[in-house]
Amino acid sequence: MISPGKTLGVLGGGQLGRMFAHSAERLGYRVHVYEPSSDSPAAEVSARSVHAPYTDLEQLEEFVRGCDVVTYEFENIPTEPLWRLEHAGVFHPKWQVLEVAQNRLREKNWLLKNGFPHVPFAEREAGGDLAAAIRSVGTPCVVKTADFGYDGKGQQKVTDEASLGRAVSAFQGQRAVVERWVDFKCELSVIVARSSGGETRSFPVAENIHTKHILDFSILPARVAPEIQEKARLLAEAIADRLGLVGLLAVEMFLTDRGEILVNEMAPRPHNSGHWSMDGCVTSQFEQHVRAIAGLPLGDVSMTAPVAIMVNILGDAWRWTGEKCVGEPNWAAILREPRAHLHLYGKKEPRPGRKMGHFTVTGTEVGETFERARRLKAALHAATSEAR
Protein backbone atom coordinates (compact mmCIF):
# COMPACT_ATOMS: atom_id res chain seq x y z
CA MET A 1 0.00 0.00 0.00
CA ILE A 2 1.19 3.49 -0.87
CA SER A 3 0.08 5.38 2.22
CA PRO A 4 -1.32 8.92 2.32
CA GLY A 5 1.51 11.41 2.50
CA LYS A 6 3.35 9.77 -0.40
CA THR A 7 3.67 11.22 -3.91
CA LEU A 8 1.48 10.30 -6.89
CA GLY A 9 2.67 11.24 -10.38
CA VAL A 10 0.37 12.04 -13.29
CA LEU A 11 1.40 12.08 -16.94
CA GLY A 12 -0.81 14.69 -18.61
CA GLY A 13 -2.04 18.05 -17.39
CA GLY A 14 -5.67 18.27 -18.52
CA GLN A 15 -8.89 18.47 -16.55
CA LEU A 16 -8.83 14.77 -15.63
CA GLY A 17 -5.45 15.29 -13.96
CA ARG A 18 -6.81 18.36 -12.19
CA MET A 19 -9.78 16.49 -10.70
CA PHE A 20 -7.54 13.53 -9.82
CA ALA A 21 -5.23 15.93 -7.96
CA HIS A 22 -8.11 17.39 -5.95
CA SER A 23 -9.18 13.90 -4.84
CA ALA A 24 -5.62 12.77 -4.08
CA GLU A 25 -4.87 15.82 -1.96
CA ARG A 26 -8.05 15.30 0.06
CA LEU A 27 -6.64 11.88 0.96
CA GLY A 28 -3.32 13.45 1.99
CA TYR A 29 -1.19 12.68 -1.08
CA ARG A 30 1.17 15.02 -2.90
CA VAL A 31 0.61 15.16 -6.65
CA HIS A 32 3.30 15.82 -9.26
CA VAL A 33 2.29 16.51 -12.87
CA TYR A 34 4.35 15.96 -16.02
CA GLU A 35 2.96 17.91 -18.97
CA PRO A 36 4.68 19.31 -22.08
CA SER A 37 2.75 22.62 -22.10
CA SER A 38 3.58 25.26 -19.51
CA ASP A 39 -0.03 26.22 -18.80
CA SER A 40 -2.29 23.33 -17.86
CA PRO A 41 -5.31 22.81 -15.57
CA ALA A 42 -3.62 20.03 -13.55
CA ALA A 43 -0.35 21.91 -13.05
CA GLU A 44 -2.25 24.76 -11.39
CA VAL A 45 -3.32 22.51 -8.50
CA SER A 46 -0.28 20.22 -8.17
CA ALA A 47 2.52 20.33 -5.63
CA ARG A 48 5.06 20.18 -8.47
CA SER A 49 4.87 20.31 -12.24
CA VAL A 50 7.45 19.43 -14.87
CA HIS A 51 7.11 20.84 -18.37
CA ALA A 52 9.02 18.75 -20.90
CA PRO A 53 8.31 16.44 -23.85
CA TYR A 54 7.25 12.88 -23.03
CA THR A 55 10.22 11.75 -25.12
CA ASP A 56 12.74 13.55 -22.88
CA LEU A 57 14.02 10.44 -21.08
CA GLU A 58 16.26 12.32 -18.68
CA GLN A 59 13.51 14.62 -17.43
CA LEU A 60 10.92 11.84 -17.43
CA GLU A 61 13.15 9.48 -15.42
CA GLU A 62 13.87 12.16 -12.85
CA PHE A 63 10.10 12.76 -12.54
CA VAL A 64 9.30 9.04 -12.18
CA ARG A 65 11.97 8.51 -9.51
CA GLY A 66 10.41 11.33 -7.51
CA CYS A 67 7.00 9.59 -7.34
CA ASP A 68 5.83 6.50 -5.49
CA VAL A 69 3.52 5.54 -8.39
CA VAL A 70 2.82 7.13 -11.78
CA THR A 71 -0.48 7.09 -13.65
CA TYR A 72 -2.01 8.77 -16.72
CA GLU A 73 -4.78 11.26 -17.28
CA PHE A 74 -5.12 10.49 -20.98
CA GLU A 75 -4.02 7.60 -23.15
CA ASN A 76 -2.24 9.39 -26.01
CA ILE A 77 1.18 9.27 -24.36
CA PRO A 78 4.08 7.62 -26.24
CA THR A 79 4.71 4.21 -24.69
CA GLU A 80 8.32 3.73 -25.78
CA PRO A 81 9.68 6.06 -23.05
CA LEU A 82 7.54 4.21 -20.50
CA TRP A 83 8.86 0.74 -21.23
CA ARG A 84 12.39 2.10 -21.31
CA LEU A 85 11.81 3.48 -17.79
CA GLU A 86 10.12 0.46 -16.22
CA HIS A 87 13.14 0.07 -13.95
CA ALA A 88 12.79 3.61 -12.61
CA GLY A 89 9.42 3.34 -10.85
CA VAL A 90 5.91 1.93 -10.66
CA PHE A 91 3.37 2.61 -13.42
CA HIS A 92 -0.37 1.92 -13.00
CA PRO A 93 -1.85 0.88 -15.32
CA LYS A 94 1.09 -0.83 -17.03
CA TRP A 95 2.30 0.69 -20.29
CA GLN A 96 1.05 -2.39 -22.16
CA VAL A 97 -2.55 -1.45 -21.27
CA LEU A 98 -1.95 2.06 -22.52
CA GLU A 99 -0.45 0.72 -25.76
CA VAL A 100 -3.56 -1.35 -26.51
CA ALA A 101 -6.02 1.47 -25.81
CA GLN A 102 -4.25 4.25 -27.70
CA ASN A 103 -4.40 2.56 -31.09
CA ARG A 104 -7.70 1.53 -32.65
CA LEU A 105 -6.23 -1.37 -34.60
CA ARG A 106 -4.42 -2.81 -31.58
CA GLU A 107 -7.57 -2.33 -29.51
CA LYS A 108 -9.84 -4.07 -32.04
CA ASN A 109 -7.38 -6.92 -32.58
CA TRP A 110 -6.98 -7.35 -28.81
CA LEU A 111 -10.77 -7.65 -28.42
CA LEU A 112 -10.89 -10.12 -31.32
CA LYS A 113 -8.01 -12.24 -29.97
CA ASN A 114 -9.52 -12.38 -26.49
CA GLY A 115 -13.04 -13.20 -27.62
CA PHE A 116 -14.83 -10.01 -26.55
CA PRO A 117 -17.79 -8.76 -28.65
CA HIS A 118 -16.82 -5.85 -30.86
CA VAL A 119 -17.84 -3.96 -33.97
CA PRO A 120 -16.85 -5.86 -37.16
CA PHE A 121 -13.83 -4.20 -38.78
CA ALA A 122 -11.10 -4.39 -41.39
CA GLU A 123 -7.63 -2.93 -41.16
CA ARG A 124 -5.63 -1.00 -43.71
CA GLU A 125 -1.91 -0.52 -43.29
CA ALA A 126 -0.30 2.70 -44.47
CA GLY A 127 -0.09 2.55 -48.26
CA GLY A 128 -2.64 -0.28 -48.47
CA ASP A 129 -5.88 -0.37 -50.45
CA LEU A 130 -8.43 1.52 -48.37
CA ALA A 131 -11.17 1.15 -50.98
CA ALA A 132 -10.82 -2.65 -50.82
CA ALA A 133 -11.03 -2.57 -47.02
CA ILE A 134 -14.19 -0.45 -47.19
CA ARG A 135 -15.81 -2.79 -49.71
CA SER A 136 -14.93 -5.81 -47.57
CA VAL A 137 -16.81 -4.30 -44.62
CA GLY A 138 -19.61 -2.79 -46.72
CA THR A 139 -21.38 0.54 -46.48
CA PRO A 140 -22.37 2.35 -44.43
CA CYS A 141 -19.15 2.19 -42.43
CA VAL A 142 -16.77 4.46 -40.55
CA VAL A 143 -13.08 4.95 -41.43
CA LYS A 144 -10.88 5.92 -38.48
CA THR A 145 -7.20 6.68 -38.06
CA ALA A 146 -5.44 3.89 -36.18
CA ASP A 147 -3.60 6.19 -33.76
CA PHE A 148 -4.60 8.81 -31.23
CA GLY A 149 -8.25 9.50 -32.07
CA TYR A 150 -10.86 10.90 -29.69
CA ASP A 151 -14.11 12.93 -29.73
CA GLY A 152 -14.76 12.08 -33.37
CA LYS A 153 -11.39 13.35 -34.55
CA GLY A 154 -9.73 11.38 -37.35
CA GLN A 155 -12.83 9.58 -38.59
CA GLN A 156 -15.21 9.77 -41.53
CA LYS A 157 -18.48 8.01 -42.38
CA VAL A 158 -18.71 6.33 -45.80
CA THR A 159 -22.14 5.75 -47.32
CA ASP A 160 -21.59 5.69 -51.10
CA GLU A 161 -18.94 5.88 -53.84
CA ALA A 162 -18.56 9.65 -53.50
CA SER A 163 -17.82 9.50 -49.76
CA LEU A 164 -15.58 6.46 -50.37
CA GLY A 165 -13.46 8.57 -52.70
CA ARG A 166 -13.24 11.36 -50.15
CA ALA A 167 -12.13 8.89 -47.47
CA VAL A 168 -9.45 7.38 -49.71
CA SER A 169 -8.09 10.88 -50.28
CA ALA A 170 -8.34 11.98 -46.62
CA PHE A 171 -6.63 8.87 -45.20
CA GLN A 172 -3.93 8.56 -47.85
CA GLY A 173 -0.73 7.14 -46.35
CA GLN A 174 -2.27 6.53 -42.91
CA ARG A 175 -2.95 3.32 -41.03
CA ALA A 176 -6.69 3.04 -40.66
CA VAL A 177 -9.46 0.83 -39.34
CA VAL A 178 -12.77 0.45 -41.17
CA GLU A 179 -15.70 -0.33 -38.89
CA ARG A 180 -19.12 -1.51 -39.95
CA TRP A 181 -21.86 1.02 -39.18
CA VAL A 182 -23.87 -0.24 -36.21
CA ASP A 183 -27.57 0.51 -35.73
CA PHE A 184 -27.82 0.91 -31.98
CA LYS A 185 -30.47 1.76 -29.43
CA CYS A 186 -28.06 3.64 -27.20
CA GLU A 187 -24.45 4.00 -26.13
CA LEU A 188 -23.41 2.75 -22.72
CA SER A 189 -20.25 2.95 -20.65
CA VAL A 190 -18.96 1.15 -17.59
CA ILE A 191 -16.08 2.41 -15.47
CA VAL A 192 -14.21 -0.35 -13.65
CA ALA A 193 -11.70 0.02 -10.84
CA ARG A 194 -9.29 -2.82 -10.15
CA SER A 195 -6.54 -3.00 -7.55
CA SER A 196 -3.23 -4.85 -7.69
CA GLY A 197 -4.79 -7.54 -5.50
CA GLY A 198 -7.56 -8.13 -8.03
CA GLU A 199 -10.33 -6.37 -6.09
CA THR A 200 -12.78 -5.07 -8.69
CA ARG A 201 -15.62 -2.59 -8.40
CA SER A 202 -17.74 -1.09 -11.20
CA PHE A 203 -19.67 2.15 -11.19
CA PRO A 204 -23.32 2.03 -12.28
CA VAL A 205 -23.83 1.78 -16.06
CA ALA A 206 -24.11 5.17 -17.80
CA GLU A 207 -26.21 5.92 -20.86
CA ASN A 208 -24.39 8.44 -23.04
CA ILE A 209 -25.75 10.87 -25.61
CA HIS A 210 -23.24 12.37 -28.04
CA THR A 211 -23.60 15.47 -30.20
CA LYS A 212 -21.14 15.95 -33.07
CA HIS A 213 -19.12 13.00 -31.67
CA ILE A 214 -18.60 14.71 -28.28
CA LEU A 215 -20.31 13.51 -25.12
CA ASP A 216 -23.27 15.77 -24.34
CA PHE A 217 -25.22 14.00 -21.57
CA SER A 218 -24.56 11.01 -19.32
CA ILE A 219 -27.68 9.54 -17.70
CA LEU A 220 -27.49 7.47 -14.52
CA PRO A 221 -28.94 4.94 -14.20
CA ALA A 222 -28.97 3.97 -17.88
CA ARG A 223 -32.48 3.59 -19.28
CA VAL A 224 -32.02 -0.09 -20.14
CA ALA A 225 -33.22 -3.31 -18.51
CA PRO A 226 -31.39 -4.53 -15.38
CA GLU A 227 -30.19 -7.65 -17.21
CA ILE A 228 -28.56 -5.45 -19.89
CA GLN A 229 -26.84 -3.40 -17.18
CA GLU A 230 -25.55 -6.56 -15.54
CA LYS A 231 -24.31 -7.94 -18.84
CA ALA A 232 -22.46 -4.67 -19.57
CA ARG A 233 -20.91 -4.65 -16.08
CA LEU A 234 -19.68 -8.22 -16.32
CA LEU A 235 -18.23 -7.58 -19.78
CA ALA A 236 -16.27 -4.54 -18.59
CA GLU A 237 -14.96 -6.38 -15.54
CA ALA A 238 -13.85 -9.33 -17.65
CA ILE A 239 -11.91 -6.98 -19.93
CA ALA A 240 -10.23 -5.26 -16.95
CA ASP A 241 -9.26 -8.65 -15.52
CA ARG A 242 -7.86 -9.90 -18.85
CA LEU A 243 -5.80 -6.73 -19.21
CA GLY A 244 -4.38 -7.15 -15.71
CA LEU A 245 -5.56 -3.62 -15.00
CA VAL A 246 -4.48 -1.69 -11.94
CA GLY A 247 -6.36 1.59 -11.91
CA LEU A 248 -9.45 2.67 -13.80
CA LEU A 249 -10.83 1.49 -17.14
CA ALA A 250 -13.76 3.01 -19.04
CA VAL A 251 -15.39 0.66 -21.55
CA GLU A 252 -17.71 2.30 -24.09
CA MET A 253 -20.30 0.03 -25.69
CA PHE A 254 -23.13 -0.03 -28.21
CA LEU A 255 -26.44 -1.67 -27.35
CA THR A 256 -27.69 -2.77 -30.76
CA ASP A 257 -31.26 -2.98 -31.99
CA ARG A 258 -30.94 -6.78 -31.68
CA GLY A 259 -29.98 -6.56 -28.01
CA GLU A 260 -26.25 -7.23 -28.51
CA ILE A 261 -23.60 -5.38 -26.53
CA LEU A 262 -20.54 -4.52 -28.62
CA VAL A 263 -17.39 -2.90 -27.24
CA ASN A 264 -16.56 0.33 -29.07
CA GLU A 265 -13.58 1.85 -27.24
CA MET A 266 -11.59 1.56 -24.01
CA ALA A 267 -9.78 4.21 -21.97
CA PRO A 268 -7.47 3.23 -19.04
CA ARG A 269 -8.15 6.36 -16.99
CA PRO A 270 -11.00 8.42 -15.50
CA HIS A 271 -13.61 9.17 -18.15
CA ASN A 272 -15.93 11.98 -19.14
CA SER A 273 -18.95 9.71 -18.58
CA GLY A 274 -17.89 9.21 -14.95
CA HIS A 275 -17.91 12.87 -13.93
CA TRP A 276 -21.41 12.50 -12.44
CA SER A 277 -19.82 10.43 -9.65
CA MET A 278 -18.35 13.58 -8.10
CA ASP A 279 -21.85 14.61 -7.02
CA GLY A 280 -23.97 11.47 -7.30
CA CYS A 281 -21.85 8.66 -5.83
CA VAL A 282 -20.37 7.77 -2.45
CA THR A 283 -16.90 7.54 -4.06
CA SER A 284 -16.01 9.59 -7.14
CA GLN A 285 -14.18 8.00 -10.05
CA PHE A 286 -11.15 10.17 -9.23
CA GLU A 287 -10.94 9.06 -5.61
CA GLN A 288 -11.43 5.47 -6.79
CA HIS A 289 -8.53 5.87 -9.22
CA VAL A 290 -6.34 7.10 -6.36
CA ARG A 291 -7.41 4.15 -4.21
CA ALA A 292 -6.75 1.61 -6.97
CA ILE A 293 -3.25 2.75 -7.91
CA ALA A 294 -2.22 3.31 -4.27
CA GLY A 295 -3.38 -0.12 -3.14
CA LEU A 296 -6.07 1.22 -0.80
CA PRO A 297 -9.40 -0.58 -0.32
CA LEU A 298 -11.78 0.39 -3.14
CA GLY A 299 -14.59 2.74 -2.22
CA ASP A 300 -18.38 2.33 -2.22
CA VAL A 301 -19.91 3.03 -5.65
CA SER A 302 -23.53 3.35 -4.50
CA MET A 303 -25.43 6.31 -5.91
CA THR A 304 -26.34 9.01 -3.38
CA ALA A 305 -29.42 10.06 -5.36
CA PRO A 306 -31.80 7.95 -7.46
CA VAL A 307 -30.82 9.83 -10.64
CA ALA A 308 -27.78 11.82 -11.81
CA ILE A 309 -27.40 13.59 -15.17
CA MET A 310 -24.01 14.94 -16.28
CA VAL A 311 -23.90 17.71 -18.92
CA ASN A 312 -20.69 18.75 -20.68
CA ILE A 313 -19.93 22.46 -21.01
CA LEU A 314 -18.09 23.21 -24.24
CA GLY A 315 -16.63 26.45 -25.54
CA ASP A 316 -19.79 26.77 -27.63
CA ALA A 317 -21.58 27.98 -24.48
CA TRP A 318 -19.72 31.29 -24.76
CA ARG A 319 -21.18 33.96 -27.04
CA TRP A 320 -19.30 34.34 -30.30
CA THR A 321 -19.25 36.94 -33.07
CA GLY A 322 -17.42 35.19 -35.87
CA GLU A 323 -14.21 33.91 -34.25
CA LYS A 324 -14.30 36.45 -31.42
CA CYS A 325 -15.62 35.55 -27.97
CA VAL A 326 -17.89 38.39 -26.81
CA GLY A 327 -19.79 36.93 -23.86
CA GLU A 328 -19.56 34.37 -21.07
CA PRO A 329 -22.12 31.68 -20.26
CA ASN A 330 -24.97 32.42 -17.88
CA TRP A 331 -23.36 30.82 -14.82
CA ALA A 332 -26.14 32.04 -12.54
CA ALA A 333 -28.58 29.69 -14.29
CA ILE A 334 -26.66 26.71 -12.87
CA LEU A 335 -25.66 28.23 -9.54
CA ARG A 336 -29.21 29.16 -8.53
CA GLU A 337 -30.45 25.58 -9.06
CA PRO A 338 -30.03 23.72 -5.72
CA ARG A 339 -29.89 20.29 -7.39
CA ALA A 340 -27.15 21.31 -9.85
CA HIS A 341 -23.39 21.20 -9.26
CA LEU A 342 -21.01 23.23 -11.44
CA HIS A 343 -17.42 22.19 -12.20
CA LEU A 344 -15.08 24.35 -14.30
CA TYR A 345 -11.66 23.17 -15.45
CA GLY A 346 -9.59 26.34 -15.20
CA LYS A 347 -8.96 26.62 -18.94
CA LYS A 348 -8.26 30.21 -19.84
CA GLU A 349 -9.25 30.16 -23.51
CA PRO A 350 -12.69 28.91 -24.61
CA ARG A 351 -12.97 27.45 -28.10
CA PRO A 352 -15.95 25.85 -29.85
CA GLY A 353 -15.84 22.10 -29.12
CA ARG A 354 -13.33 22.46 -26.27
CA LYS A 355 -14.36 20.89 -22.95
CA MET A 356 -14.44 23.74 -20.44
CA GLY A 357 -16.39 22.14 -17.60
CA HIS A 358 -19.50 20.18 -16.72
CA PHE A 359 -22.46 20.25 -14.40
CA THR A 360 -24.43 17.49 -12.73
CA VAL A 361 -28.12 17.50 -11.85
CA THR A 362 -29.48 15.05 -9.30
CA GLY A 363 -33.10 14.03 -8.81
CA THR A 364 -35.57 11.26 -8.11
CA GLU A 365 -36.99 10.48 -11.57
CA VAL A 366 -35.07 10.10 -14.83
CA GLY A 367 -37.43 11.90 -17.21
CA GLU A 368 -37.98 14.94 -15.00
CA THR A 369 -34.28 15.22 -14.06
CA PHE A 370 -33.18 14.93 -17.69
CA GLU A 371 -35.62 17.64 -18.71
CA ARG A 372 -34.29 19.92 -15.96
CA ALA A 373 -30.73 19.29 -17.18
CA ARG A 374 -31.74 20.19 -20.75
CA ARG A 375 -33.40 23.43 -19.56
CA LEU A 376 -30.33 24.37 -17.55
CA LYS A 377 -28.07 23.75 -20.54
CA ALA A 378 -30.26 26.01 -22.70
CA ALA A 379 -30.21 28.71 -20.02
CA LEU A 380 -26.42 28.43 -19.69
CA HIS A 381 -26.07 29.12 -23.41
CA ALA A 382 -28.09 32.31 -23.07
CA ALA A 383 -24.85 34.19 -22.36
CA THR A 384 -25.37 37.40 -20.38
CA SER A 385 -21.90 38.56 -19.34
CA GLU A 386 -19.49 40.40 -21.57
CA ALA A 387 -16.18 38.63 -22.16
CA ARG A 388 -13.31 40.10 -20.17
C-alpha positions, -999 to +999 in steps of 0.1 A: +000+000+000+012+035-009+001+054+022-013+089+023+015+114+025+034+098-004+037+112-039+015+103-069+027+112-104+004+120-133+014+121-169-008+147-186-020+181-174-057+183-185-089+185-165-088+148-156-055+153-140-068+184-122-098+165-107-075+135-098-052+159-080-081+174-060-092+139-048-056+128-041-049+158-020-081+153+001-066+119+010-033+134+020-012+127-011+012+150-029+006+152-067+033+158-093+023+165-129+044+160-160+030+179-190+047+193-221+028+226-221+036+253-195+000+262-188-023+233-179-053+228-156-036+200-135-004+219-131-023+248-114-033+225-085-003+202-082+025+203-056+051+202-085+049+203-122+075+194-149+071+208-184+090+188-209+083+164-239+073+129-230+102+118-251+127+136-229+140+104-211+163+123-187+135+146-174+109+118-174+131+095-154+139+122-129+101+128-125+093+090-122+120+085-095+104+113-075+070+096-073+058+065-055+035+055-084+028+071-118-005+071-137-020+088-167-048+113-173-051+105-210-040+076-231-022+094-260+012+093-244+041+076-262+047+042-247+083+037-258+097+061-231+075+042-205+089+007-212+124+021-213+118+035-178+101+005-162+131+001-140+128+036-126+094+033-108+059+019-107+034+026-134-004+019-130-019+009-153+011-008-170+023+007-203+010-024-222-026-015-213-019+021-225-005+007-258-036-014-265-060+015-258-043+043-277-044+026-311-077+015-327-062-014-346-044-028-316-076-023-295-098-041-320-074-069-326-070-074-288-108-076-284-109-101-313-080-122-300-095-124-265-130-132-276-148-100-266-178-088-286-168-059-309-178-040-340-169-059-372-138-042-388-111-044-414-076-029-412-056-010-437-019-005-433-003+027-445-001+025-483-026-003-485-059-004-505-084+015-484-112+011-510-108-027-508-110-026-470-142-004-472-158-028-497-149-058-476-168-043-446-196-028-467-214+005-465-224+024-444-191+022-424-168+045-406-131+050-414-109+059-385-072+067-381-054+039-362-036+062-338-046+088-312-082+095-321-109+109-297-141+129-297-148+121-334-114+133-346-097+114-373-128+096-386-152+098-415-185+080-424-187+063-458-221+057-473-216+057-511-189+059-538-186+097-535-178+095-498-156+065-504-135+086-527-132+114-502-121+089-475-094+074-497-081+109-503-083+120-466-066+089-452-039+086-479-007+071-464-023+065-429-029+033-410-067+030-407-095+008-393-128+005-412-157-003-389-191-015-399-219+010-392-239-002-362-276+005-357-278+009-320-305+018-294-281+036-272-244+040-261-234+028-227-202+030-207-190+012-176-161+024-155-142-004-136-117+000-108-093-028-102-065-030-076-032-049-077-048-075-055-076-081-080-103-064-061-128-051-087-156-026-084-177-011-112-197+022-112-233+020-123-238+018-161-241+052-178-262+059-209-244+084-230-258+109-256-232+124-280-236+155-302-211+160-331-191+130-317-186+147-283-203+135-251-233+158-243-252+140-216-246+110-193-277+095-177-275+075-145-289+049-142-290+040-179-325+036-193-320-001-201-332-033-185-314-045-154-302-076-172-286-054-199-268-034-172-256-066-155-243-079-188-225-047-196-209-046-161-197-082-163-182-076-198-163-045-186-150-064-155-138-093-177-119-070-199-102-053-170-093-086-155-079-099-188-058-067-192-044-071-157-056-036-150-045-017-119-064+016-119-095+027-138-108+015-171-138+030-190-154+007-216-177+023-241-203+000-257-231+000-282-264-017-273-277-028-308-313-030-320-309-068-317-300-066-280-263-072-285-236-054-265-205-045-286-174-029-272-166+003-291-136+019-272-116+016-240-098+042-220-075+032-190-081+064-170-110+084-155-136+092-182-159+120-191-189+097-186-179+092-150-179+129-139-214+125-124-198+104-096-183+136-081-218+146-070-240+115-073-219+087-058-204+078-024-169+075-041-160+096-071-142+080-100-112+102-092-109+091-056-114+055-068-085+059-092-063+071-064-074+042-042-067+016-070-032+028-079-022+033-043-034-001-031-061+012-008-094-006-003-118+004-031-146+027-022-184+023-022-199+030-056-235+034-045-254+063-059-263+090-034-294+101-054-318+079-075-308+098-106-278+118-118-274+136-152-240+149-163-239+177-189-207+187-207-199+225-210-181+232-242-166+264-255-198+268-276-216+280-245-197+313-248-212+340-270-193+343-303-193+369-331-174+352-359-142+339-343-143+365-314-156+356-280-179+384-268-198+369-239-196+344-211-221+317-203-250+324-179-234+308-148-261+320-125-286+297-143-267+267-129-257+282-095-292+292-085-304+256-091-300+237-057-299+203-074-271+213-099-234+212-093-210+232-114-174+222-122-151+243-143-117+232-154-096+263-152-090+266-189-083+302-198-093+302-235-127+289-246-130+275-281-159+259-299-158+221-291-133+225-263-144+209-229-144+237-204-164+221-176-195+202-167-225+203-144-244+175-127-281+175-118-295+150-093-331+140-088-356+113-081-370+105-116-351+101-148-374+119-172-380+149-150-343+152-141-332+149-177-356+176-187-343+199-160-307+193-172-317+202-207-334+234-196-303+244-176-281+238-205-303+260-227-302+287-200-264+284-197-261+291-234-281+323-231-248+342-224-254+374-204-219+386-193-195+404-216-162+386-222-133+401-202 
